[in-house]
Amino acid sequence: MGLESLISECKKGNQKAQEQLYRLLSPKLFALCIKYSKNYTEAQDNLHDGFLLIFDKIHKFEGKGSFEGWAKKVVLNNILQKYRGQVVFEIISEKHQTPAEIEIDTEEVDLVFLTKVIQELPDRYRLVFNLYVLDNYSHKEIAQMLQISEGTSKSNLSRARAILKEKIEAKNSFNRIEAQ
């Protein structure tokens, strides 16, 4: 069954079509969830909640643009909505620090470690870092999505980069010491 047929059947409430759509999109949507979640379990919960929302709102998809893009937006907005109600963002002045530059030697830092340290960031930093660095949103867009000021977005990104830089440098130092 093609994607358009699956979507049509899902709009009718066909559970087999929903299962097929889940199997088709869950790997990509889980990757999105893992970026914006504190850990694997929270990512699984976010994926589950996201699919419930997708199936609930699927009738709103009008076939404009890609369905995958629409589904990603539904899931991301659902995750961000969970954080909007929490006080996780620092209120700062509009003046922000110059972002810390991070040079990553990909041979020294593996993807598992990098994912782990990003997930360990405080929520306010992780969300802004992922939206800005990994998903290429502007500070203006992030401010609107998270209902914060652009200055707060810039400051949180700067702090996230500084924390990541510290952790990466610490790991690299530890690796050099072990190699001696």
OpenMM code with the backbone's topology and positions (N, CA, C; nanometers):
from openmm import Vec3, app, unit

residues = "MET GLY LEU GLU SER LEU ILE SER GLU CYS LYS LYS GLY ASN GLN LYS ALA GLN GLU GLN LEU TYR ARG LEU LEU SER PRO LYS LEU PHE ALA LEU CYS ILE LYS TYR SER LYS ASN TYR THR GLU ALA GLN ASP ASN LEU HIS ASP GLY PHE LEU LEU ILE PHE ASP LYS ILE HIS LYS PHE GLU GLY LYS GLY SER PHE GLU GLY TRP ALA LYS LYS VAL VAL LEU ASN ASN ILE LEU GLN LYS TYR ARG GLY GLN VAL VAL PHE GLU ILE ILE SER GLU LYS HIS GLN THR PRO ALA GLU ILE GLU ILE ASP THR GLU GLU VAL ASP LEU VAL PHE LEU THR LYS VAL ILE GLN GLU LEU PRO ASP ARG TYR ARG LEU VAL PHE ASN LEU TYR VAL LEU ASP ASN TYR SER HIS LYS GLU ILE ALA GLN MET LEU GLN ILE SER GLU GLY THR SER LYS SER ASN LEU SER ARG ALA ARG ALA ILE LEU LYS GLU LYS ILE GLU ALA LYS ASN SER PHE ASN ARG ILE GLU ALA GLN".split()
positions = [
    Vec3(0.0844, -0.1174, 0.0000),
    Vec3(0.0000, 0.0000, 0.0000),
    Vec3(0.0892, 0.1241, 0.0000),
    Vec3(0.0619, 0.2195, -0.0890),
    Vec3(0.1403, 0.3407, -0.0975),
    Vec3(0.1097, 0.4365, 0.0165),
    Vec3(0.1932, 0.5387, 0.0313),
    Vec3(0.1776, 0.6345, 0.1401),
    Vec3(0.0429, 0.7061, 0.1338),
    Vec3(0.0033, 0.7486, 0.0151),
    Vec3(-0.1259, 0.8181, 0.0026),
    Vec3(-0.2410, 0.7279, 0.0455),
    Vec3(-0.2361, 0.6010, 0.0077),
    Vec3(-0.3398, 0.5060, 0.0480),
    Vec3(-0.3388, 0.4849, 0.1992),
    Vec3(-0.2173, 0.4745, 0.2569),
    Vec3(-0.2056, 0.4584, 0.4014),
    Vec3(-0.2691, 0.5772, 0.4738),
    Vec3(-0.2374, 0.6972, 0.4279),
    Vec3(-0.2916, 0.8179, 0.4903),
    Vec3(-0.4444, 0.8179, 0.4803),
    Vec3(-0.4946, 0.7850, 0.3623),
    Vec3(-0.6393, 0.7801, 0.3404),
    Vec3(-0.7058, 0.6793, 0.4343),
    Vec3(-0.6453, 0.5619, 0.4469),
    Vec3(-0.7003, 0.4586, 0.5348),
    Vec3(-0.6900, 0.4996, 0.6830),
    Vec3(-0.5806, 0.5677, 0.7181),
    Vec3(-0.5656, 0.6153, 0.8560),
    Vec3(-0.6726, 0.7189, 0.8889),
    Vec3(-0.7066, 0.8018, 0.7920),
    Vec3(-0.8122, 0.9007, 0.8120),
    Vec3(-0.9460, 0.8334, 0.8399),
    Vec3(-0.9620, 0.7108, 0.7898),
    Vec3(-1.0850, 0.6332, 0.8127),
    Vec3(-1.0782, 0.5541, 0.9436),
    Vec3(-0.9631, 0.5598, 1.0110),
    Vec3(-0.9481, 0.4877, 1.1377),
    Vec3(-0.9030, 0.3437, 1.1238),
    Vec3(-0.8540, 0.3051, 1.0058),
    Vec3(-0.8086, 0.1688, 0.9800),
    Vec3(-0.6833, 0.1392, 1.0632),
    Vec3(-0.6946, 0.0492, 1.1594),
    Vec3(-0.5840, 0.0192, 1.2503),
    Vec3(-0.4663, -0.0489, 1.1810),
    Vec3(-0.4925, -0.1312, 1.0822),
    Vec3(-0.3821, -0.1953, 1.0087),
    Vec3(-0.3006, -0.0903, 0.9338),
    Vec3(-0.3677, 0.0080, 0.8756),
    Vec3(-0.2986, 0.1171, 0.8066),
    Vec3(-0.2191, 0.1999, 0.9071),
    Vec3(-0.2746, 0.2223, 1.0258),
    Vec3(-0.2032, 0.2964, 1.1294),
    Vec3(-0.0767, 0.2225, 1.1712),
    Vec3(-0.0882, 0.0910, 1.1822),
    Vec3(0.0284, 0.0110, 1.2175),
    Vec3(0.1366, 0.0197, 1.1089),
    Vec3(0.0947, 0.0134, 0.9826),
    Vec3(0.1914, 0.0229, 0.8719),
    Vec3(0.2567, 0.1614, 0.8699),
    Vec3(0.1784, 0.2648, 0.8922),
    Vec3(0.2330, 0.4005, 0.8942),
    Vec3(0.3310, 0.4157, 1.0103),
    Vec3(0.2966, 0.3572, 1.1224),
    Vec3(0.3858, 0.3590, 1.2383),
    Vec3(0.5191, 0.2930, 1.2035),
    Vec3(0.5133, 0.1754, 1.1440),
    Vec3(0.6359, 0.1026, 1.1069),
    Vec3(0.7193, 0.1808, 1.0048),
    Vec3(0.6518, 0.2520, 0.9176),
    Vec3(0.7197, 0.3294, 0.8144),
    Vec3(0.7911, 0.4522, 0.8720),
    Vec3(0.7234, 0.5235, 0.9607),
    Vec3(0.7770, 0.6514, 1.0087),
    Vec3(0.8464, 0.6467, 1.1442),
    Vec3(0.8234, 0.5434, 1.2225),
    Vec3(0.8768, 0.5432, 1.3589),
    Vec3(1.0294, 0.5564, 1.3679),
    Vec3(1.1085, 0.4960, 1.2798),
    Vec3(1.2536, 0.5162, 1.2939),
    Vec3(1.2947, 0.6635, 1.2806),
    Vec3(1.2394, 0.7327, 1.1836),
    Vec3(1.2756, 0.8737, 1.1635),
    Vec3(1.2198, 0.9609, 1.2749),
    Vec3(1.0977, 0.9332, 1.3170),
    Vec3(1.0387, 1.0142, 1.4234),
    Vec3(1.1047, 0.9844, 1.5583),
    Vec3(1.1502, 0.8610, 1.5781),
    Vec3(1.2208, 0.8299, 1.7023),
    Vec3(1.3538, 0.9044, 1.7074),
    Vec3(1.4208, 0.9157, 1.5943),
    Vec3(1.5463, 0.9921, 1.5896),
    Vec3(1.5212, 1.1370, 1.6315),
    Vec3(1.4102, 1.1930, 1.5874),
    Vec3(1.3726, 1.3284, 1.6282),
    Vec3(1.3449, 1.3323, 1.7785),
    Vec3(1.2715, 1.2353, 1.8274),
    Vec3(1.2375, 1.2304, 1.9696),
    Vec3(1.3617, 1.2186, 2.0569),
    Vec3(1.4575, 1.1374, 2.0152),
    Vec3(1.5778, 1.1164, 2.0967),
    Vec3(1.6577, 1.2462, 2.1081),
    Vec3(1.6538, 1.3294, 2.0023),
    Vec3(1.7252, 1.4586, 2.0068),
    Vec3(1.6668, 1.5519, 2.1109),
    Vec3(1.5374, 1.5463, 2.1297),
    Vec3(1.4705, 1.6431, 2.2162),
    Vec3(1.4289, 1.5855, 2.3507),
    Vec3(1.4744, 1.4666, 2.3824),
    Vec3(1.4369, 1.4020, 2.5077),
    Vec3(1.5590, 1.3871, 2.5970),
    Vec3(1.5324, 1.3731, 2.7260),
    Vec3(1.6412, 1.3587, 2.8233),
    Vec3(1.7069, 1.2216, 2.8158),
    Vec3(1.6267, 1.1207, 2.7764),
    Vec3(1.6789, 0.9846, 2.7741),
    Vec3(1.5931, 0.8992, 2.6809),
    Vec3(1.6318, 0.7741, 2.6694),
    Vec3(1.5663, 0.6808, 2.5779),
    Vec3(1.4197, 0.6593, 2.6147),
    Vec3(1.3931, 0.6451, 2.7431),
    Vec3(1.2555, 0.6197, 2.7884),
    Vec3(1.1651, 0.7383, 2.7568),
    Vec3(1.2134, 0.8579, 2.7830),
    Vec3(1.1340, 0.9770, 2.7514),
    Vec3(1.1119, 0.9879, 2.6006),
    Vec3(1.2126, 0.9501, 2.5223),
    Vec3(1.1988, 0.9533, 2.3764),
    Vec3(1.0904, 0.8552, 2.3311),
    Vec3(1.0862, 0.7370, 2.3925),
    Vec3(0.9817, 0.6396, 2.3591),
    Vec3(0.8435, 0.6961, 2.3923),
    Vec3(0.8327, 0.7598, 2.5079),
    Vec3(0.7050, 0.8211, 2.5465),
    Vec3(0.6648, 0.9306, 2.4481),
    Vec3(0.7620, 1.0117, 2.4087),
    Vec3(0.7339, 1.1195, 2.3137),
    Vec3(0.6926, 1.0648, 2.1776),
    Vec3(0.7542, 0.9549, 2.1356),
    Vec3(0.7162, 0.8914, 2.0087),
    Vec3(0.5724, 0.8403, 2.0172),
    Vec3(0.5406, 0.7728, 2.1247),
    Vec3(0.4063, 0.7190, 2.1441),
    Vec3(0.3028, 0.8322, 2.1437),
    Vec3(0.3287, 0.9353, 2.2236),
    Vec3(0.2370, 1.0497, 2.2289),
    Vec3(0.2255, 1.1173, 2.0926),
    Vec3(0.3379, 1.1268, 2.0234),
    Vec3(0.3390, 1.1891, 1.8914),
    Vec3(0.2522, 1.1144, 1.7914),
    Vec3(0.2611, 0.9815, 1.7930),
    Vec3(0.1792, 0.9035, 1.6999),
    Vec3(0.0307, 0.9130, 1.7345),
    Vec3(-0.0006, 0.9154, 1.8616),
    Vec3(-0.1413, 0.9341, 1.8998),
    Vec3(-0.1941, 1.0662, 1.8447),
    Vec3(-0.1117, 1.1678, 1.8540),
    Vec3(-0.1499, 1.2997, 1.8025),
    Vec3(-0.1586, 1.2999, 1.6498),
    Vec3(-0.0641, 1.2330, 1.5842),
    Vec3(-0.0666, 1.2229, 1.4373),
    Vec3(-0.1972, 1.1575, 1.3925),
    Vec3(-0.2322, 1.0466, 1.4556),
    Vec3(-0.3551, 0.9768, 1.4159),
    Vec3(-0.4798, 1.0581, 1.4492),
    Vec3(-0.4724, 1.1358, 1.5561),
    Vec3(-0.5848, 1.2210, 1.5930),
    Vec3(-0.6023, 1.3384, 1.4957),
    Vec3(-0.4890, 1.3899, 1.4445),
    Vec3(-0.4931, 1.5096, 1.3592),
    Vec3(-0.4725, 1.4794, 1.2110),
    Vec3(-0.4640, 1.3533, 1.1740),
    Vec3(-0.4307, 1.3175, 1.0365),
    Vec3(-0.5301, 1.3753, 0.9357),
    Vec3(-0.6521, 1.3954, 0.9783),
    Vec3(-0.7529, 1.4537, 0.8884),
    Vec3(-0.7176, 1.5974, 0.8484),
    Vec3(-0.6283, 1.6614, 0.9257),
    Vec3(-0.5869, 1.7987, 0.8944),
    Vec3(-0.4788, 1.8034, 0.7864),
    Vec3(-0.4149, 1.6891, 0.7602),
    Vec3(-0.3135, 1.6860, 0.6541),
    Vec3(-0.3845, 1.6901, 0.5197),
    Vec3(-0.3537, 1.7934, 0.4424),
    Vec3(-0.4243, 1.8163, 0.3167),
    Vec3(-0.3455, 1.7736, 0.1934),
    Vec3(-0.2316, 1.7096, 0.2139),
    Vec3(-0.1532, 1.6636, 0.1003),
    Vec3(-0.0571, 1.7681, 0.0459),
    Vec3(-0.0488, 1.8824, 0.1129),
    Vec3(0.0444, 1.9871, 0.0708),
    Vec3(0.1774, 1.9633, 0.1416),
    Vec3(0.2834, 1.9498, 0.0669),
    Vec3(0.4126, 1.9186, 0.1259),
    Vec3(0.4222, 1.7706, 0.1582),
    Vec3(0.5315, 1.7337, 0.2218),
    Vec3(0.5500, 1.5913, 0.2518),
    Vec3(0.4780, 1.5548, 0.3813),
    Vec3(0.4250, 1.4346, 0.3833),
    Vec3(0.3584, 1.3863, 0.5044),
    Vec3(0.4601, 1.3688, 0.6161),
    Vec3(0.5785, 1.3200, 0.5802),
    Vec3(0.6830, 1.3006, 0.6804),
    Vec3(0.7180, 1.4329, 0.7479),
    Vec3(0.7308, 1.5386, 0.6701),
    Vec3(0.7593, 1.6702, 0.7264),
    Vec3(0.6480, 1.7167, 0.8189),
    Vec3(0.5232, 1.6930, 0.7770),
    Vec3(0.4085, 1.7298, 0.8593),
    Vec3(0.4110, 1.6508, 0.9906),
    Vec3(0.4372, 1.5213, 0.9814),
    Vec3(0.4406, 1.4356, 1.1006),
    Vec3(0.5518, 1.4793, 1.1963),
    Vec3(0.6684, 1.5139, 1.1407),
    Vec3(0.7791, 1.5611, 1.2245),
    Vec3(0.7399, 1.6880, 1.2990),
    Vec3(0.6714, 1.7768, 1.2291),
    Vec3(0.6291, 1.9015, 1.2919),
    Vec3(0.5294, 1.8754, 1.4046),
    Vec3(0.4367, 1.7827, 1.3839),
    Vec3(0.3397, 1.7464, 1.4876),
    Vec3(0.4126, 1.6929, 1.6105),
    Vec3(0.5068, 1.6027, 1.5895),
    Vec3(0.5803, 1.5415, 1.7001),
    Vec3(0.6657, 1.6459, 1.7719),
    Vec3(0.7386, 1.7275, 1.6975),
    Vec3(0.8243, 1.8293, 1.7581),
    Vec3(0.7405, 1.9288, 1.8381),
    Vec3(0.6322, 1.9767, 1.7810),
    Vec3(0.5470, 2.0715, 1.8537),
    Vec3(0.4917, 2.0097, 1.9813),
    Vec3(0.4581, 1.8817, 1.9777),
    Vec3(0.4086, 1.8134, 2.0969),
    Vec3(0.5162, 1.8073, 2.2051),
    Vec3(0.6386, 1.7770, 2.1661),
    Vec3(0.7492, 1.7718, 2.2625),
    Vec3(0.7727, 1.9101, 2.3218),
    Vec3(0.7792, 2.0107, 2.2357),
    Vec3(0.8047, 2.1464, 2.2843),
    Vec3(0.6927, 2.1962, 2.3740),
    Vec3(0.5709, 2.1559, 2.3448),
    Vec3(0.4560, 2.1961, 2.4269),
    Vec3(0.4727, 2.1484, 2.5707),
    Vec3(0.5324, 2.0330, 2.5887),
    Vec3(0.5543, 1.9799, 2.7235),
    Vec3(0.6473, 2.0710, 2.8031),
    Vec3(0.7424, 2.1341, 2.7342),
    Vec3(0.8376, 2.2210, 2.8026),
    Vec3(0.7856, 2.3626, 2.8212),
    Vec3(0.6915, 2.4045, 2.7375),
    Vec3(0.6394, 2.5411, 2.7478),
    Vec3(0.5768, 2.5683, 2.8836),
    Vec3(0.5128, 2.4685, 2.9412),
    Vec3(0.4468, 2.4867, 3.0696),
    Vec3(0.5434, 2.4872, 3.1871),
    Vec3(0.6661, 2.4487, 3.1628),
    Vec3(0.7656, 2.4424, 3.2687),
    Vec3(0.8525, 2.5676, 3.2653),
    Vec3(0.9062, 2.6043, 3.3784),
    Vec3(0.9984, 2.7172, 3.3831),
    Vec3(1.1380, 2.6588, 3.3654),
    Vec3(1.1797, 2.6462, 3.2388),
    Vec3(1.3103, 2.5852, 3.2117),
    Vec3(1.4057, 2.6830, 3.1443),
    Vec3(1.3600, 2.8037, 3.1187),
    Vec3(1.4437, 2.8986, 3.0471),
    Vec3(1.4895, 3.0110, 3.1380),
    Vec3(1.6153, 3.0479, 3.1246),
    Vec3(1.6692, 3.1589, 3.2009),
    Vec3(1.6231, 3.2888, 3.1370),
    Vec3(1.5768, 3.3803, 3.2178),
    Vec3(1.5428, 3.5123, 3.1678),
    Vec3(1.6699, 3.5951, 3.1791),
    Vec3(1.7147, 3.6470, 3.0685),
    Vec3(1.8409, 3.7216, 3.0653),
    Vec3(1.8190, 3.8502, 2.9879),
    Vec3(1.9184, 3.9363, 2.9927),
    Vec3(1.9078, 4.0593, 2.9154),
    Vec3(1.9247, 4.0259, 2.7680),
    Vec3(1.8871, 4.1188, 2.6822),
    Vec3(1.8966, 4.0951, 2.5383),
    Vec3(2.0416, 4.0864, 2.4906),
    Vec3(2.1357, 4.1353, 2.5694),
    Vec3(2.2770, 4.1225, 2.5328),
    Vec3(2.3182, 3.9789, 2.5611),
    Vec3(2.3877, 3.9213, 2.4685),
    Vec3(2.4254, 3.7807, 2.4869),
    Vec3(2.5739, 3.7645, 2.4657),
    Vec3(2.6231, 3.6532, 2.5129),
    Vec3(2.7645, 3.6216, 2.4992),
    Vec3(2.7941, 3.5765, 2.3573),
    Vec3(2.9195, 3.5892, 2.3197),
    Vec3(2.9612, 3.5339, 2.1912),
    Vec3(2.9604, 3.3824, 2.2049),
    Vec3(2.8973, 3.3133, 2.1100),
    Vec3(2.8897, 3.1669, 2.1213),
    Vec3(3.0275, 3.1033, 2.1286),
    Vec3(3.0411, 3.0050, 2.2158),
    Vec3(3.1662, 2.9310, 2.2259),
    Vec3(3.1834, 2.8492, 2.0979),
    Vec3(3.3020, 2.8535, 2.0446),
    Vec3(3.3297, 2.7747, 1.9249),
    Vec3(3.3686, 2.6343, 1.9678),
    Vec3(3.3109, 2.5381, 1.9026),
    Vec3(3.3424, 2.3993, 1.9338),
    Vec3(3.4027, 2.3354, 1.8106),
    Vec3(3.5257, 2.2911, 1.8253),
    Vec3(3.5887, 2.2175, 1.7160),
    Vec3(3.5900, 2.0713, 1.7594),
    Vec3(3.5237, 1.9906, 1.6825),
    Vec3(3.5125, 1.8497, 1.7187),
    Vec3(3.5953, 1.7657, 1.6228),
    Vec3(3.6896, 1.6921, 1.6786),
    Vec3(3.7655, 1.5961, 1.6002),
    Vec3(3.6833, 1.4681, 1.5999),
    Vec3(3.6210, 1.4399, 1.4867),
    Vec3(3.5269, 1.3274, 1.4804),
    Vec3(3.5946, 1.1930, 1.5080),
    Vec3(3.7251, 1.1881, 1.4952),
    Vec3(3.7931, 1.0632, 1.5269),
    Vec3(3.8043, 1.0450, 1.6777),
    Vec3(3.7999, 1.1551, 1.7534),
    Vec3(3.8150, 1.1469, 1.8978),
    Vec3(3.6813, 1.1455, 1.9719),
    Vec3(3.5744, 1.1938, 1.9092),
    Vec3(3.4440, 1.1996, 1.9743),
    Vec3(3.3461, 1.1181, 1.8919),
    Vec3(3.2967, 1.0106, 1.9530),
    Vec3(3.2025, 0.9281, 1.8780),
    Vec3(3.0602, 0.9811, 1.8947),
    Vec3(2.9735, 0.9393, 1.8050),
    Vec3(2.8360, 0.9867, 1.8014),
    Vec3(2.7588, 0.9486, 1.9273),
    Vec3(2.7859, 0.8320, 1.9819),
    Vec3(2.7167, 0.7880, 2.1038),
    Vec3(2.7496, 0.8841, 2.2187),
    Vec3(2.8777, 0.9172, 2.2341),
    Vec3(2.9182, 1.0100, 2.3401),
    Vec3(2.8548, 1.1468, 2.3178),
    Vec3(2.8597, 1.1956, 2.1956),
    Vec3(2.8042, 1.3272, 2.1649),
    Vec3(2.6539, 1.3307, 2.1925),
    Vec3(2.5814, 1.2274, 2.1524),
    Vec3(2.4375, 1.2195, 2.1804),
    Vec3(2.4131, 1.2196, 2.3297),
    Vec3(2.4944, 1.1454, 2.4028),
    Vec3(2.4788, 1.1354, 2.5485),
    Vec3(2.4993, 1.2719, 2.6142),
    Vec3(2.6037, 1.3441, 2.5771),
    Vec3(2.6279, 1.4732, 2.6438),
    Vec3(2.5239, 1.5776, 2.6037),
    Vec3(2.4718, 1.5688, 2.4824),
    Vec3(2.3638, 1.6603, 2.4428),
    Vec3(2.2391, 1.6299, 2.5255),
    Vec3(2.2081, 1.5026, 2.5445),
    Vec3(2.0908, 1.4645, 2.6237),
    Vec3(2.1062, 1.5043, 2.7700),
    Vec3(2.2296, 1.5134, 2.8179),
    Vec3(2.2533, 1.5505, 2.9575),
    Vec3(2.2412, 1.7008, 2.9815),
    Vec3(2.2363, 1.7791, 2.8739),
    Vec3(2.2213, 1.9241, 2.8913),
    Vec3(2.0902, 1.9543, 2.9630),
    Vec3(2.0882, 2.0594, 3.0437),
    Vec3(1.9593, 2.1010, 3.1008),
    Vec3(1.8602, 2.1276, 2.9871),
    Vec3(1.7322, 2.1052, 3.0146),
    Vec3(1.6285, 2.1166, 2.9113),
    Vec3(1.6406, 2.2448, 2.8296),
    Vec3(1.6542, 2.3574, 2.8967),
    Vec3(1.6546, 2.4864, 2.8274),
    Vec3(1.7685, 2.4962, 2.7272),
    Vec3(1.8812, 2.4368, 2.7605),
    Vec3(1.9965, 2.4420, 2.6703),
    Vec3(1.9824, 2.3395, 2.5587),
    Vec3(1.9383, 2.2180, 2.5941),
    Vec3(1.9241, 2.1105, 2.4949),
    Vec3(1.8251, 2.1480, 2.3852),
    Vec3(1.7117, 2.2034, 2.4243),
    Vec3(1.6100, 2.2392, 2.3255),
    Vec3(1.6625, 2.3445, 2.2287),
    Vec3(1.7208, 2.4501, 2.2808),
    Vec3(1.7708, 2.5571, 2.1942),
    Vec3(1.8863, 2.5056, 2.1082),
    Vec3(1.9773, 2.4292, 2.1670),
    Vec3(2.0904, 2.3749, 2.0908),
    Vec3(2.0412, 2.2907, 1.9732),
    Vec3(1.9498, 2.1974, 2.0006),
    Vec3(1.8999, 2.1103, 1.8948),
    Vec3(1.8257, 2.1885, 1.7870),
    Vec3(1.7398, 2.2809, 1.8287),
    Vec3(1.6637, 2.3582, 1.7308),
    Vec3(1.7567, 2.4426, 1.6427),
    Vec3(1.8558, 2.5041, 1.7037),
    Vec3(1.9444, 2.5942, 1.6291),
    Vec3(2.0499, 2.5179, 1.5483),
    Vec3(2.1218, 2.4299, 1.6147),
    Vec3(2.2367, 2.3630, 1.5519),
    Vec3(2.1941, 2.2457, 1.4639),
    Vec3(2.1068, 2.1615, 1.5137),
    Vec3(2.0734, 2.0396, 1.4419),
    Vec3(1.9586, 2.0566, 1.3423),
    Vec3(1.8659, 2.1487, 1.3727),
    Vec3(1.7496, 2.1649, 1.2856),
    Vec3(1.7448, 2.2995, 1.2137),
    Vec3(1.8471, 2.3816, 1.2321),
    Vec3(1.8653, 2.5067, 1.1576),
    Vec3(1.7525, 2.6088, 1.1717),
    Vec3(1.6903, 2.6141, 1.2897),
    Vec3(1.5931, 2.7203, 1.3146),
    Vec3(1.6680, 2.8459, 1.3548),
    Vec3(1.6125, 2.9629, 1.3239),
    Vec3(1.6731, 3.0893, 1.3658),
    Vec3(1.6356, 3.1174, 1.5106),
    Vec3(1.7075, 3.2115, 1.5736),
    Vec3(1.6743, 3.2477, 1.7113),
    Vec3(1.5335, 3.3078, 1.7192),
    Vec3(1.4936, 3.3783, 1.6155),
    Vec3(1.3592, 3.4358, 1.6131),
    Vec3(1.2541, 3.3242, 1.6131),
    Vec3(1.2759, 3.2215, 1.5296),
    Vec3(1.1822, 3.1085, 1.5236),
    Vec3(1.1799, 3.0319, 1.6555),
    Vec3(1.2986, 3.0116, 1.7137),
    Vec3(1.3079, 2.9403, 1.8407),
    Vec3(1.2342, 3.0178, 1.9499),
    Vec3(1.2547, 3.1488, 1.9514),
    Vec3(1.1873, 3.2330, 2.0509),
    Vec3(1.0356, 3.2192, 2.0403),
    Vec3(0.9862, 3.2161, 1.9187),
    Vec3(0.8424, 3.2001, 1.8992),
    Vec3(0.7949, 3.0612, 1.9406),
    Vec3(0.8700, 2.9600, 1.9024),
    Vec3(0.8310, 2.8219, 1.9332),
    Vec3(0.8291, 2.7958, 2.0839),
    Vec3(0.9281, 2.8505, 2.1541),
    Vec3(0.9429, 2.8219, 2.2968),
    Vec3(0.8863, 2.9333, 2.3848),
    Vec3(0.8369, 3.0375, 2.3221),
    Vec3(0.7798, 3.1519, 2.3929),
    Vec3(0.8798, 3.2140, 2.4892),
    Vec3(0.9980, 3.2432, 2.4336),
    Vec3(1.1051, 3.3101, 2.5069),
    Vec3(1.1550, 3.4249, 2.4201),
    Vec3(1.2448, 3.5073, 2.4728),
    Vec3(1.3006, 3.6152, 2.3923),
    Vec3(1.4149, 3.5619, 2.3054),
    Vec3(1.4480, 3.6359, 2.2014),
    Vec3(1.5612, 3.5960, 2.1164),
    Vec3(1.6901, 3.5972, 2.1977),
    Vec3(1.7018, 3.6939, 2.2876),
    Vec3(1.8208, 3.7015, 2.3728),
    Vec3(1.8367, 3.5782, 2.4602),
    Vec3(1.7270, 3.5298, 2.5119),
    Vec3(1.7311, 3.4080, 2.5931),
    Vec3(1.7735, 3.2894, 2.5075),
    Vec3(1.7230, 3.2841, 2.3859),
    Vec3(1.7616, 3.1766, 2.2947),
    Vec3(1.9119, 3.1815, 2.2686),
    Vec3(1.9625, 3.2997, 2.2407),
    Vec3(2.1064, 3.3157, 2.2117),
    Vec3(2.1916, 3.2802, 2.3329),
    Vec3(2.1490, 3.3241, 2.4496),
    Vec3(2.2233, 3.2954, 2.5718),
    Vec3(2.2234, 3.1454, 2.6023),
    Vec3(2.1075, 3.0820, 2.5876),
    Vec3(2.0990, 2.9385, 2.6150),
    Vec3(2.1838, 2.8583, 2.5166),
    Vec3(2.1891, 2.9018, 2.3908),
    Vec3(2.2744, 2.8343, 2.2929),
    Vec3(2.4213, 2.8493, 2.3323),
    Vec3(2.4592, 2.9692, 2.3718),
    Vec3(2.5976, 2.9938, 2.4112),
    Vec3(2.6365, 2.9074, 2.5304),
    Vec3(2.5494, 2.8991, 2.6277),
    Vec3(2.5772, 2.8187, 2.7466),
    Vec3(2.5830, 2.6696, 2.7104),
    Vec3(2.4931, 2.6248, 2.6233),
    Vec3(2.4946, 2.4845, 2.5807),
    Vec3(2.6274, 2.4515, 2.5129),
    Vec3(2.6706, 2.5397, 2.4254),
    Vec3(2.7980, 2.5161, 2.3558),
    Vec3(2.9141, 2.5118, 2.4539),
    Vec3(2.9126, 2.5998, 2.5525),
    Vec3(3.0210, 2.6022, 2.6513),
    Vec3(3.0236, 2.4718, 2.7315),
    Vec3(2.9078, 2.4235, 2.7727),
    Vec3(2.9004, 2.2973, 2.8484),
    Vec3(2.9497, 2.1815, 2.7624),
    Vec3(2.9047, 2.1762, 2.6371),
    Vec3(2.9482, 2.0683, 2.5478),
    Vec3(3.0988, 2.0735, 2.5244),
    Vec3(3.1497, 2.1930, 2.5062),
    Vec3(3.2940, 2.2093, 2.4851),
    Vec3(3.3716, 2.1565, 2.6054),
    Vec3(3.3263, 2.1910, 2.7256),
    Vec3(3.3917, 2.1424, 2.8478),
    Vec3(3.3927, 1.9896, 2.8533),
    Vec3(3.2782, 1.9294, 2.8260),
    Vec3(3.2669, 1.7836, 2.8354),
    Vec3(3.3503, 1.7140, 2.7286),
    Vec3(3.3521, 1.7697, 2.6085),
    Vec3(3.4309, 1.7107, 2.5001),
    Vec3(3.5801, 1.7236, 2.5308),
    Vec3(3.6213, 1.8404, 2.5784),
    Vec3(3.7621, 1.8602, 2.6131),
    Vec3(3.8037, 1.7694, 2.7281),
    Vec3(3.7151, 1.7528, 2.8266),
    Vec3(3.7457, 1.6642, 2.9390),
    Vec3(3.7624, 1.5203, 2.8912),
    Vec3(3.6754, 1.4758, 2.8023),
    Vec3(3.6849, 1.3396, 2.7492),
    Vec3(3.8134, 1.3233, 2.6675),
    Vec3(3.8440, 1.4235, 2.5855),
    Vec3(3.9662, 1.4164, 2.5045),
    Vec3(4.0901, 1.4129, 2.5927),
    Vec3(4.0917, 1.4922, 2.7010),
    Vec3(4.2049, 1.4919, 2.7944),
    Vec3(4.2185, 1.3562, 2.8606),
    Vec3(4.1048, 1.2999, 2.9020),
    Vec3(4.1053, 1.1687, 2.9654),
    Vec3(4.1580, 1.0629, 2.8687),
    Vec3(4.1154, 1.0694, 2.7427),
    Vec3(4.1595, 0.9726, 2.6407),
    Vec3(4.3096, 0.9845, 2.6170),
    Vec3(4.3620, 1.1082, 2.6153),
    Vec3(4.5062, 1.1274, 2.5945),
    Vec3(4.5860, 1.0712, 2.7115),
    Vec3(4.5331, 1.0909, 2.8339),
    Vec3(4.6022, 1.0400, 2.9531),
    Vec3(4.6043, 0.8879, 2.9507),
    Vec3(4.4914, 0.8266, 2.9159),
    Vec3(4.4827, 0.6802, 2.9085),
    Vec3(4.5753, 0.6235, 2.8019),
    Vec3(4.5954, 0.6983, 2.6936),
    Vec3(4.6780, 0.6496, 2.5830),
    Vec3(4.8265, 0.6525, 2.6168),
    Vec3(4.8638, 0.7300, 2.7179),
    Vec3(5.0058, 0.7423, 2.7526),
    Vec3(5.0584, 0.6230, 2.8262),
] * unit.nanometer
topology = app.Topology()
chain = topology.addChain("A")
for resn in residues:
    res = topology.addResidue(resn, chain)
    for name in ("N", "CA", "C"):
        topology.addAtom(name, app.Element.getBySymbol(name[0]), res)
